[in-house]
């Protein structure tokens, strides 16, 4: 016997007559809290402080989700002689950014707000420029990641200072201890890949220095 799916047209009389473990499907829901609002929450923080922190955190959250997506895209599209190293590095950074996404979103919820989560909503909020759909040269991909990091770091430094002034120590700690420190460290790793250091030959007095073995054999 096939148990019919419960729908919106099901009546109370039907549910009384038939006991079923079939879930309710195609349920229409109503929005119970609008984005940009905060609930009354017993955290010892003013509504103004919680509203401000949620607004700033959601901006940083949207940009961080885009940064995570950029890391994954460039991880997949990486190429060239340093492919293996950068392929692994960008994936590691992506995992760390994904953890930040969860931490930031949960902080917004902790403050009684609504965390931005739908990718379409994220795309409307983010200030990180959209990259081309195709592949870019490696230095361009790295530069794009660095610029996204800087955007987030600037916003995080400012938001952390303001949160501290308003007594929101939890948000300040999250931004300083997690978002800023992770972003600064990842930026360092990326920037060093843009230093124009030869992989094989080392310039010496304007000329390429001969490999040591070749120099010894020439003597």
Secondary structure, DSSP 4 states (H G I P E B T S, - for coil): -PPPPB-TT--HHHHHH----PPB-S-----SS-TT------SS--HHHHHHHHHHHHHHHHHHHHHHHHHHHHHHH--STTHHHHHHHHHHHHHHHHHHHHHHHHHHHHTT------HHHHHHH--SPPPPSS---HHHHHHHHHHHHHHHHHHHHHHHHHHHHTT-HHHHHIIIIIIIHHHHHHHHHHHGGGS---SS--EETTEEPPPHHHHHHH-
